[in-house]
Amino acid sequence: MKRWHRLWHYGYLRLLRLRSTPELISRGFAFGVFWGMFPLPGLQMAVAVLTTVILGGNKLSAAAGTWLSNPATTLPFTAMNYYTGQWVLGKEWNEFPTDAFSSVHHFLSLGQDVISSYLVGCMITGGIAGVISYLLGVPLLTIALKRSPVGSSKRRPGNNRR
């Protein structure tokens, strides 16, 4: 338990030491959360950072945002995305094919209906989660940075995208 507390505290201090604005940090994190909902194992972080480079934001927080999807959250997020896609597309709810997500070959063999439901669900839940993380992140980071001597003393003015 003490180890987790130290890791959390270290991450918090790293966040406070980022030389960027709360808006850019939150924007990068939101892009990471968005791409974290997609089935891109090993590529989520790269795509999130690339999106952040193109659209602006903090690259480190984009990488951190993708950590929302991890081995513990993959199955619940996959099911949520699949059912969200089925609901939005107006399809009859089929049973979630958990065994078919074991490999790319099995996933592609599911057919267009299942894959389209899943990808539409990824876009919707990723978009919603990204917007929520941005809207919560800006005020929370603003408060945290004002309270912290570490965060406020090392701020650079302007739109630093580091």
N, C-alpha and C positions, 0 to 999 in steps of 0.2 A: 504494500500500500504506500509506503514511504517513497518507493521508486517512482510510482505513478504520479505522486504529488510533485516530486522533483522534475519529472519530465513535463508535466503540465506547466509548472512555474517557469521552466526554461523556455518553453514555447511561447508563453505569455510575454516574457522579457524580449524574446526575439521579435515578436509582433510589435512591441512598443519601440524597438530600435529601428524598425524599417523607416527609411528616409523617404517617406511618401505621405500623401494626404489621406485622410480617412476615406474619401470618395474613391481614390485610385486603389487603395488596399481592398475596399469592399467590392469594387468592380472586378478586380482580378479574382477574388474569392468567389464571386457570383458566377464568373465564367467557369471556374473549376468545378463548382457544384453542378452547373448545367451539364458539362461534359462528363462528370462523374456518373450521371444517370444512364449513359450510353454503354452498349456492350463492346467496349474497346479496350480489353485488358492489355496493359502495357503501353497503350497509345493515349489513354485519357489525359495524362499529364502533359504530353507533348502537344496534343491538340489544344488543350486549355491554355498553355503558355503561348502557342502560336496565335490563338485568338486574341490573347491579351496584348501581344506585340502589335497586331494589326489594329485592334480597336481601342487600345489604351488600357492601362491598368497596371497593377503590380504583379510581376511574374511569379514571385515567391508565394504570394497569397493565392494565385491561380493554381499553382501546384498543390498547395495545401488543401484547397477546396475539393480536389479530386479524391482526397483521402476519405471523404464521406462514404464513398463506395469502397468496401473492403470485404474480405471473406465473411465477416459476420453480418454484413448488410446486403450482400449480393442477392440471396434468394428472396428476402422480403421486397427489395426494390424491383427485382425482375418480375415478381408476381404483381406488384402494384402497377408497374408500367404496362404489363400485358392487359390487365383488367381495365385500366384507364383507357387504353387504346381501343379495346373492344367496346367500351361504353360510348366513347366519343364517335366512333365509326358506326355506331348503331348495330353492331353485330350481336348475334345471340351468344350469350356467355358459354364458352366451352371450358372444359376442365383445363387447368393450367398444366402444361406438359413438362413437369420438372425433369424427367429423365432425358428429354431432348436437348437440354441446355448443357449437357456434359462435354460436347465438342462442337466445333464449327460445322463439321459435316452433318451431325445430327440436327443442329439448329437450322441449317439451310434446307434439310429434308422436310421441315415442318410445313413448308408451302407458303405461298404469298399471303394468305389470309392471316395466319398466325404471325408471320414476320412483320407485316404491315401494322397489325394491331400493336405489336410490341414496340416498333420504332415510333409510331405516332404517340404512344404512351410515354416513351422516353422523352420526346420533345416537349410534351405538355407538362409532365411532372418535373422535368429538368428546368423548364422555363419558369414554372411557378416557384420551385425551390430556389432558383437563382435570384429571382426578383425579391423573394422574402429575405434571403440572406443579405442582399444588398441593402434593402430598406431597414433591416435590423442592424446591419454592420456599421453604417455611417454614424448613427447617433451613439452606438455603444463605443465605437472607436474614438469618437470625438470626446466623450466623457472620460474614457480610460487614458487618453493622451493628455488631457488637461490635468488630470489628477497625478500623473506620473512625472517625476522630474527627469526620468530617463527618456521618456518619449518627447517631452516638450523642449528640452534643451538641445536636442540634436536635430530638430526639424529643419529642413531646408525649405525656403519659400518656393512657390511656383509648382509647376506640374512635373515634378520629378517622377519618372516611371520606373525607377530602379526596383 
